[in-house]
Amino acid sequence: MRYGAQALAALARALLEHSGLESDRAQVVADVLLEGDLLGHDTHGLALLAPYLSELERGSMARRGEPVVLNDRPAALLWDGGRLPGPWLTQRAADIAIERARVFGTATVVIRRSHHIACLAAYLRRATEQKMVLLVACSDPNAASVAPFGGTRAVFTPDPLAIGFPTAGDPVLVDVSASITTNGMSNRLRAEGRRFAHPWLMDAEGRPSDDPVVLGAEPPGTLLPLGGLDAGHKGYGLALLNEALTGGLAGHGRADPKEGWGATVFVQAFDPVAFGGLEAFIRQAETIAEQCRANPPRAGFGAVRLPGERALARRREQLASGVRLHPSILPALAPWAQRLGVPLPAAI
């Protein structure tokens, strides 16, 4: 079933406002969550709204306040996010990084003690539309579900990293994790009694598994790092890079007491004008893009796509024809809508 994008944004905003968020913050969080669904990241879009509402109700996500500035240099900024809503903090950080990058060429904002930040790809278009390059990374020092390569006990979270950059046409939007799959998808499949199509997990004895039930066993299994059992050293290295950019630069992470579901966030913007120039950047980006698109596809592939190409096509189609929500999302929101007096949107 499909739902109007504006109606879904209005629903999310109203539920967040009724849960105590100020209107402008509720709007940003609603827009970021909806953007996740528009791009096809439906475990990290509006599927997160019900858990966010629960966090607000418990006080685990702060309703009010401002990030505390812990260090401020012209091109480097560190905040304590005070467990404020992650999408609002991250979007604000991206806007500041872009603004300062126009002056200094590049700028970085790191946030400790943010709440969860949803879909990383959701922040990229805002930068690429301004012909900027944006890099976003996050980790959750309060949880662990990914073992280091060669190990059997979790140390990391999936530790995602996303980068967006402009071309002559659609931007390239890369959103990857240091693990093969995510906790969100694992939780969804486990709730539905389903398995992964491939053995992307590992039980506590180090045996590959496709069953997300192993994550809740005792001792628990783990998500495999990107590259799996054979080449997982690559995902392991990516996770260590992510931890350095987030917890390391923040000076706050896995060495500190746990506070609950949250994130440490790294946001960096680059202005191509300050380097080789925007025209030269686009020329190089477009050349690579064309070489990828023109590459002869192997069997089973109709064409070689660029990262973000299908997501942006899906976004345009869903804005025109309605958003396809995962069947679990509105039932999870229905009790909140009833309690808070917010009507659910009708399908179109």
BALO-151204 format. One record per residue (C-alpha): residue in one letter; x, y, z. Coordinates in steps of 0.02 Angstrom, whole numbers, plus 32768, in hexadecimal, padded with zeros to 4 digits. Each point is the difference from the previous one (the first is absolute). Example, Ala and Ser with C-alpha at 12.3 -4.5 7.8 and 13.67 -1.06 7.14 Angstrom:
// residues 2
   code     c1     c2     c3
      A   8267   7F1F   8186
      S   8045   80AC   7FDF
//
This chain:
// residues 348
   code     c1     c2     c3
      M   8000   8000   8000
      R   8039   80B0   7FDA
      Y   7FF0   809F   8065
      G   801C   80B6   7FD2
      A   80AC   803D   8031
      Q   7FBE   80A2   8048
      A   7F7E   7FA2   8067
      L   8087   7F8F   8048
      A   806F   8094   802B
      A   7F6C   8056   8053
      L   7FDA   7F62   8065
      A   80B3   7FF0   803D
      R   800C   80B9   802A
      A   7F5B   7FFE   8061
      L   802E   7F64   8064
      L   80A9   804B   802D
      E   7FB4   80A8   802F
      H   7F7D   7FAB   806E
      S   8090   7FA2   8052
      G   8054   80A3   8032
      L   8073   8032   7F71
      E   7FFD   80B4   7FC6
      S   7FB2   8017   7F55
      D   80A0   8027   7FA0
      R   805B   7F69   804A
      A   7F6D   7F8E   7FE2
      Q   7FFD   8038   7F4B
      V   80B8   7FD8   7FE5
      V   7FF0   7F54   8050
      A   7F63   7FDB   7F9A
      D   8054   8035   7F5E
      V   809C   7F98   8020
      L   7F99   7F64   802A
      L   7F93   8017   7F66
      E   809A   801A   7F94
      G   803E   7F55   8037
      D   7F60   7FAF   7FBF
      L   8002   8067   7F60
      L   80AF   7FC1   7FDB
      G   7FD0   7F4C   8028
      H   8058   7FEE   80A9
      D   7F60   7FC6   8051
      T   804F   7FB8   809E
      H   804B   80AC   8025
      G   7F6F   8070   7FD0
      L   7F54   800D   804E
      A   801A   7F54   804C
      L   8066   805E   8082
      L   7F74   8078   8030
      A   7FAA   7F8E   807E
      P   80A5   7FD9   8059
      Y   802B   80B9   8001
      L   7F58   8027   8050
      S   8023   7F7D   8085
      E   80A9   8050   8022
      L   7FAF   80AB   8012
      E   7F7F   7FBB   8077
      R   8086   7FAE   806D
      G   806D   809B   7FFD
      S   808C   7FA0   7FAA
      M   7FF6   807C   7F70
      A   8008   80B5   803B
      R   7F6F   806F   7FCB
      R   8050   80A8   801E
      G   80AA   8052   800C
      E   8091   802E   7F90
      P   80A1   7FA4   7FD9
      V   808F   8038   806F
      V   8098   8041   7FA2
      L   8099   7FA9   8047
      N   8080   803A   7F80
      D   7FEE   807E   7F73
      R   8083   8029   7F7D
      P   7FDC   804B   7F56
      A   7FF9   7F58   7FA5
      A   7FE6   7F89   8092
      L   7F73   7FF8   807F
      L   7FD7   7F86   808C
      W   7F54   7FF7   8052
      D   7FB6   7FA2   8091
      G   7F55   7FD7   7FB9
      G   7FAF   7FE3   80A9
      R   7F9E   7F6D   7FB6
      L   7F97   8076   7F96
      P   7FAD   7FB7   7F64
      G   8088   7FC1   7F8C
      P   7FB2   8036   7F5B
      W   7FED   80B3   803E
      L   80B3   8006   8043
      T   804B   7FB1   7F64
      Q   7FA2   806F   7F85
      R   8033   8099   8063
      A   80B5   7FC3   8003
      A   7FFD   7FE4   7F44
      D   7FBD   80AF   7FE1
      I   8088   804C   806C
      A   8088   7F96   7FAF
      I   7FC5   8037   7F53
      E   7FFB   80B6   8034
      R   80AF   7FFC   8047
      A   8044   7F99   7F6E
      R   7FD0   808F   7F8C
      V   807D   806A   8060
      F   8088   7F83   802E
      G   7FEE   7F7E   7F77
      T   7FD2   7F78   807B
      A   7FB1   7FF8   80AC
      T   7FDA   7F74   807B
      V   7F80   7FF1   808B
      V   800C   7F6F   807B
      I   7F74   7FDC   807B
      R   800D   7F97   809D
      R   7F64   7FC5   805C
      S   7F86   8014   7F70
      H   7F67   7F93   7FF8
      H   7FEB   7F8B   7F69
      I   8012   805B   7F58
      A   7F96   7F91   7F8B
      C   8032   7FE9   7F49
      L   80A8   804F   7FD5
      A   7FD5   8012   7F47
      A   7F71   8073   8032
      Y   807B   808E   8025
      L   8061   7FFA   7F5C
      R   7F8C   8050   7F7F
      R   7FF6   80A2   8062
      A   80BC   8013   7FE7
      T   800F   7FC1   7F4D
      E   7F77   8078   7FC8
      Q   8075   808A   803A
      K   8090   7FB0   7F9C
      M   8056   7FCA   80A0
      V   804B   7F5A   8034
      L   7FC0   7FBB   80A6
      L   8042   7F6F   8068
      V   7F9C   7FBD   8094
      A   8032   7F73   8075
      C   7FBB   7FC3   80A4
      S   8015   7F7A   8084
      D   7F9D   7FD1   809A
      P   8076   7FE9   8093
      N   7F70   7FC0   806A
      A   7FEA   7F5F   7F9D
      A   8063   7F7A   7FA5
      S   7FC7   7F82   7F7E
      V   8095   7FE8   7F8A
      A   809A   7F9A   802B
      P   80AE   8033   7FC6
      F   8044   7F93   7F73
      G   803C   7F5D   8049
      G   7F9D   8016   80A2
      T   7F5A   7FBE   803E
      R   7FC3   8086   8079
      A   7FB5   80A7   7FCF
      V   8067   80A0   8012
      F   7FB3   8075   7F7E
      T   7F57   8036   7FC1
      P   7FE9   7FFB   7F41
      D   805D   80A8   7FFC
      P   7FB5   804C   7F62
      L   8054   8080   7F91
      A   7FB1   8067   7F75
      I   8044   8079   7F7F
      G   7FA7   8068   7F7D
      F   804E   8063   7F73
      P   7FBC   805C   7F69
      T   8010   7FCF   7F49
      A   7FBB   8053   7F64
      G   7F5B   7FA6   8021
      D   7FC5   7FA2   8099
      P   807B   7FFD   8090
      V   8059   7F63   8039
      L   7FBD   7FC8   80AA
      V   8064   7F79   8058
      D   7FBC   7FB6   80A2
      V   805C   7F67   8042
      S   8023   7FAB   80A5
      A   8097   7FA9   8046
      S   7F90   7F67   8014
      I   7FAA   7F9C   7F77
      T   7F53   8026   8043
      T   7FB0   806B   8087
      N   7FAF   7FE9   80A8
      G   7F60   804C   7FBB
      M   7FEF   7F7C   7F78
      S   8031   7F76   8078
      N   7F7A   8036   807C
      R   7F7D   800B   7F77
      L   8025   7F51   7FBD
      R   8005   7FB6   80AE
      A   7F56   804C   8029
      E   7FB9   7FB8   7F5E
      G   804D   7F54   801C
      R   8068   8011   7F62
      R   80B6   7FE2   7FD4
      F   807F   805D   7F98
      A   801D   7FC8   7F4E
      H   80B8   7FE3   802A
      P   8065   7FD3   809C
      W   8022   80B3   8035
      L   8005   7FD7   80BA
      M   806E   7F97   8071
      D   7FD1   7F9E   809B
      A   8065   800A   80A0
      E   806C   7F6D   7FC8
      G   8034   805A   7F61
      R   7F91   7F9D   7F8A
      P   7FAA   805F   7F72
      S   7F42   800F   800C
      D   7F6E   804B   7FA1
      D   7F8D   7FFD   8099
      P   7FEF   80A4   8061
      V   7FCA   7F9B   8098
      V   80BA   7FE2   8024
      L   8011   80B8   8031
      G   7F8F   7FE3   8095
      A   8050   7F5C   8037
      E   806B   7FEF   809C
      P   808B   8022   7FE1
      P   7FC6   806D   7F6E
      G   8037   7FF1   7F4D
      T   8038   8095   7F99
      L   7FEC   8054   7F58
      L   8090   7FD7   7F8B
      P   8073   808F   7FCE
      L   7FFA   803B   7F4C
      G   805C   7F7D   7F9B
      G   7FC0   7F70   8069
      L   8067   7F6F   8040
      D   807B   8008   7F70
      A   8021   80BB   7FEB
      G   7FB7   804A   809E
      H   80A5   8056   8027
      K   7FC1   8088   7F8B
      G   7F63   8021   8064
      Y   8067   7FF3   809F
      G   8074   8088   7FC1
      L   7F6C   806D   7FCD
      A   7FB6   7FEC   80AF
      L   80A4   8035   8050
      L   8006   8099   7F8E
      N   7F4E   802B   8030
      E   8024   7FEE   80BA
      A   8097   8073   7FEE
      L   7F9B   8085   7FA4
      T   7F70   7FF8   807C
      G   802F   7FC7   80AF
      G   80B8   802A   7FE9
      L   7FE8   80B3   7FC6
      A   7F6F   801A   8077
      G   806A   7FC4   8092
      H   7F67   7F9E   8038
      G   7FCC   7F50   7FD0
      R   801A   7F4D   8032
      A   8076   802E   808D
      D   7F72   805C   8059
      P   7F64   7FC7   8060
      K   7F6C   7FCF   7F95
      E   7F6A   8075   7FFB
      G   7F87   7FA4   7F8C
      W   7FD8   7FFD   7F47
      G   805D   808E   7FAD
      A   808E   8033   7F8E
      T   80A6   8056   7FF0
      V   8000   805F   7F5B
      F   8082   8042   7F85
      V   7FCA   807D   7F7A
      Q   807A   804A   7F83
      A   7FDE   8073   7F6D
      F   8073   802C   7F6E
      D   7FEC   8090   7F86
      P   804C   7FCC   7F57
      V   801A   80B9   7FD9
      A   808A   8005   8083
      F   8060   7F73   7FAC
      G   8007   7FE1   7F45
      G   7F61   8063   7FE1
      L   7F4B   7FCB   7FEA
      E   800A   7FEF   7F43
      A   8099   7F8F   800D
      F   7FAD   7F98   8089
      I   7F63   7FE6   7F96
      R   806B   7FD3   7F69
      Q   805B   7F79   8061
      A   7F62   7FC0   8056
      E   7F9F   7FF9   7F5E
      T   808D   7FA5   7FA6
      I   8003   7F78   8085
      A   7F42   7FF7   8000
      E   7FFA   7FEA   7F43
      Q   8087   7F7A   8004
      C   7F9A   7FA0   8081
      R   7F5C   8012   7FA3
      A   804E   7FCC   7F5B
      N   8054   7F68   804C
      P   7FC2   7F5C   7FB2
      P   7F92   7FAC   8084
      R   801F   7F4E   8038
      A   7F7A   7F7B   7FF8
      G   7F68   8029   806A
      F   801A   80BC   7FF8
      G   7FA3   806B   7F83
      A   8077   8092   8017
      V   8083   8043   8076
      R   7FB4   807F   8076
      L   8051   8085   806B
      P   7FE2   8000   80BC
      G   7F62   8062   8021
      E   7FBE   7FF2   7F4E
      R   7F74   7F87   802A
      A   7FDC   8059   80A5
      L   7FE8   80A8   7FAB
      A   7F92   7FB3   7F79
      R   7F98   7FB0   8089
      R   7FF6   80A6   805B
      R   7FBC   8059   7F66
      E   7F83   7F75   7FDE
      Q   7FC2   7FFC   80B4
      L   7FED   80BC   800A
      A   7F93   7FF7   7F64
      S   7F9D   7F61   8025
      G   8007   7FE9   80BC
      V   8076   7FAF   807C
      R   7FFF   7F43   8013
      L   8009   7FE5   80BB
      H   803C   7F5D   8049
      P   7F65   7FA7   8046
      S   8043   8006   80B2
      I   800F   80BE   800C
      L   7F4D   8043   8010
      P   7FC9   7F74   8077
      A   8090   8032   8072
      L   7FCA   80B6   7FF8
      A   7F45   7FE1   8017
      P   8005   7FF6   80C0
      W   8064   80A1   8006
      A   7F88   8057   7F8A
      Q   7F6D   7FCB   806C
      R   8051   8036   80A3
      L   803B   80A7   7FBC
      G   7F62   8027   7F9D
      V   8054   8004   7F55
      P   7FA1   7FB3   7F6E
      L   805A   7F82   7F93
      P   8009   802B   7F46
      A   7F93   7FA5   7F84
      A   804F   7F9A   7F76
      I   7FFA   8049   7F51
//
